[in-house]
Amino acid sequence: MTLFDLGSPDLRGNKEAGDRQQPADNSTMPLAARMRPRNFAEYVGQQHIIGEGKVLRKAIESDQLPSIILWGPPGSGKTTLAQVIANVSSSYFVPMSAVTAGVADLRRVIDEARKRRKLTAQRTILFIDEIHRFNKGQQDAILPYVENGEVTFIGATTENPSFEVISALLSRCRVYTLNALQDEEVRVIVERALADAENGLADLKVHLAPDALQMLVTMSNGDARVALNALEMAARAVRPGVDGGRQVALNDIEESLQKRALLYDKAGEQHYDLISALHKTLRGSDPDAALYWLGRMLEAGEDPLYIVRRLIRFAS
């Protein structure tokens, strides 16, 4: 077994892989995985970097992609964009996860990339999801091959690359920031899933109440994955009516979501952004805003003692 037989569904950009984007039976896959866009026409959001005429899109479509890092919150479309690149590019696409891969896996990929380029002149794109999970030594192992062009590197991360990616690798990549999806973009994705007969929920004849749709869009907090998986859970939990349709009401969506998906990391970007926001609202004598940021941190799971220490420091 080679590395290309491992891990997530085959994302390779060559023609052979492109002909089998979905496994023969995808009934057990989550809705968010089944509804992954396959091309730019299906991709929703991030028009500031991959809209018509944008430099990154031109590079992808001309198969001249440089090494890049995609930075953005969960559910913003980083892995999905990588899959679109795999489908559009004629390069051989190798997906890896920094959670499970190691230096030995990287060396195997590089060795096969060299052989492929020598025999067929085909380039290799190496996509590493959660690149911030690689330590310095593992990131160093990628560096020489990115520098000499043996592989084109795509990294995806939810953490600030300036802090989590070594400077030598960072200097050889272009960083593109993906934003959390807007409510209207999440709505488009949800409505598309409801109407899709091949990979979506059209066969379940789901009727989503307007207030339930609004709740789903708002509470997903710009995360398409949260919205789609909550929708599927609610739809499958509702019993079909006499006409075979499923009426999904507001309370069904509330139970599926439980609570708003709050972006927060106790040692990263969100952690410092939110405590900074709390400081600034206190300095600006805005009690309502200060209470909001305080509640936001507590709801996301921040240690109350940390907040107290910062407030004492602020007061002194």
N, C-alpha and C positions, 0 to 999 in steps of 0.2 A: 504493500500500500504506500502510495506517495502522499506528500502533504496535500496535494490537490484533491485527494479523496476525503479530506477531513473537514469537520466543522459545519458551517452554515450552508444554506442552499447555494448551488453553483452560481457565482456572479461573473464568471469569466466573459470577456468581451469578444472572444472569437466566435465565428459563425456557429461552430458545433455547440458551444454552450448556450448561445443565444436562442437556439432552436428548442431548448428545454428549460425555460425560465422557471416553470413551476413543476414540482414533482407530480407524478401521475395522480396521486391521491393527496389533495391538500386539505381534506375535510378536517383534519386535526390541527391545522395551523390557525393561529389567532387571526382575526379579521384584519388587524393592522399589517400582518405579514402578507396576507393574501392580496391586499389592496395596494401593495407597493407599486408606484409608477414604474413603467418600463422605458419611458422616453420623456423628452422635454414637454411634449404636448400634454402629458398626464401629470406632470410635476406641478404642484401648487406651492406658491410662496417663493421667497428669496429672489425676487425679480431684480433686486439691486446688484446681484452678482451673476445670475444666469438668465436674465431677460434677453430678448432679441437684441443683438448688436453689442452685448457686453463682452469684454475681452475674454473672460473665463469661458463663456459659452463658445465663442469663436475658436478658442484653443482646443476645446473638447471636440467640437464638430470637425475640425481640421486634423484631428489626431496628433496635435502638437502640444499636448498637456505637459506643463512643467511639474516638478514636485510641489505639492501643496499640502496645507494643513487646514482642515475644516473645523472651525470652533463654533460651538453653539449649544444651547440648552437641549435637554432630552426632547425627542419628538419633533425637532425642527427640520429634520430631513437630511442629516449628514450621511447616514448609511444608504438612504434612498438615492441621494445624489451620486454616491459611489456606484450604485447599481446602474443608474442611467449611464454613467461614464463607461461601465463595462459593456453595456449594450451598444453604445454608439461607437466606441473605439474598436479598431482592428487589432489593438495590442492584446496580449495574453494577460488576463486579469486574475490575480491571486489574492483572495481575501484571507485575513488572519485576525485573530483577536489577541490583544496584548494580555488578556486575562489568562489564556491557556497556552500561548506559544512561548518559545524560548529561543535562545541563541542558536541551538542546533537546528531548529526549524527554519530560522532565517538563513543560515548557511546552505541548507538544502534548497531553499527557494532560489538563492543567488546562483548556485551551481546549475540548477535546471535552466535558469534564465540565460546564463552564459551559453549553454549547449543549444538552447532554442534560437538564440540570436545568431550563433555560428552556422547552424544548419538551415534555418528558414529566414533569417534576418528580421524575425518578428520581435518587437519590443515587449517588455514585461512591465505591467503596472502592479505594484505591491500596495495593497490597501490594508492598513493596520487600524482596527477599531480600538478605541480606548487607549490611544498611544501614551497617555499620561500614566498608565499602569506599568509601562516599561521603566526599569531603573536606568541609571546613567550608563552602566555597562552594556545593557541591551540596546539602548539608543546609540551608543558608540559603535556597536556592531553594524548598524545600518549605514552609518555615515560614509564610509569609503565608496560604497556602491551607489549611493545617491550622488556623490560628488563626481564620480567618473561616468555616470550615466548608464550603468549596467541595469539599473531599474529606475522606473519613475515611481516616486513614493507619494502615497496619499495617506495622511494620518487624520483620524477623527477624534475629537476630544470635547468633553464638556467643561474642562478646566482651562484656565488662561494659559496658552502656550508659553508665554513669557516666563511663567513660573515653573511649568511642568515639562517643558521640552528643552533639552540642552541647547545652548546658544549656537554651537557649531552646526547642529542639524537645522535649527530654526533659521539660520542665516542662508541656508541653501534651499529654503522653501518659501513659498508665498502663502501668507495666512489669509484665509477668507472667513469672515464672521457671518454666521447664520443667525437670524433673529427668531425669537419665538413667533409662531404663526399668529396672524391677526384673527379676530373672531370670524370675520367673513370668509377667511381662507379655511378655517376649521369647518365652517358651515358647508362650504363647497365639497370638502372631503367627505363629510358625513352624508350629504345628499347623494353624492356619487356612489357611496357604499350601499345606500338603500336601493338604488336603481340598478346596480350591477348584478346581472344574472349569472355571470361566470364565476366571479370571486367574491361578490358581495352578498347582500341579504335579500335580493329580489325574490328568491324562491320562497322565502318565509312570509312574503306579503306584509312587511312591517309598515304600520301606520304610526308615525311618530307625532304626537300632539305638539302644536306650536310652542307651548310653554315648556314642554319637555326638551324640544330641540334647543330652545334658548338656554335652558339650564345646562344641557350637555356642552354646548359651545362655550358658555361662560366659565363653567367649573373646570373645564379641561385645561385652562390657563395657557393656551397656545400650544399644547402638546397633542398632536394628532393621534399618537399611539394611545394615550389615555382615553380620548374621545371615542375612537373606534372600538377599543376593547370593552369599554363600559357599555356602548351601544349594543354590541353583540351579546354581552351577558344579560342585559335587560330584555332583549328581543327573544332570546332562547328561554328565558324564565317565564315569559308570558304564554298562557295557553291560547291556542288558536281558537278563533270564534267559529260560528256556524259557516261562515264564508271562507274559512281557512286562513283569514288574515289575523294578524297579531296587533292589538292596540296597545302601544307603549305609552303610558301616561307619565306625568311628572314624578309621581312617587316611585315608579319603577327606575327611572334614571337616578333619582336621589339615592336609592338603595344601592344601585350599582356603583355609583361614584363614591359614596360615603362622605367624602369631603373634598374640597378643592385641592388640586395638585399644586402644592407650593414648592417652588424651586428654592433649595437651600442646601448649603454645604458648610459644615461646622468649622472647616479649616481653609476654605477657599474663597473665591470671588464674592459669592453671595453673602457669606459671613461678614466680610469687611464692608461690603457695600451697604448692608442693612444697618450695621452699628453706626456707620458714618452718617447714614440718613437720619437715624435717631438723634445723633449729636447735633446735626445741622438744624433739625426742627426745634430742638431745645434752645439753641442759640438764637433762632429766629422767633422765639416766644410763640410757637404754634402748638398749643396743647393737643388739638385734635389729631394733627399729623403725627405728633410724638406718640400718642396712644396707639395710632394705627401701626407704626413701625414696631413699637413694643409688642403689640398683640401678634403682629406678623412673625416676629422672631420666636415668641413663645409657642405659637401654634405650630411652627415648623420644627420644634423640638430643641430649641436652644436652652442651654443650662441657665436657669434663672440667676444663679450665683455669679455667672460671668457678666450678665447684664447689670446686676447690682454693683459689682466692682467697677464697671465702666461708668456707671452713673455717679458713684462716689468720686471717681477720678475727675469726671466732668465738673461736679459741683465744687471740688477743691481748686 
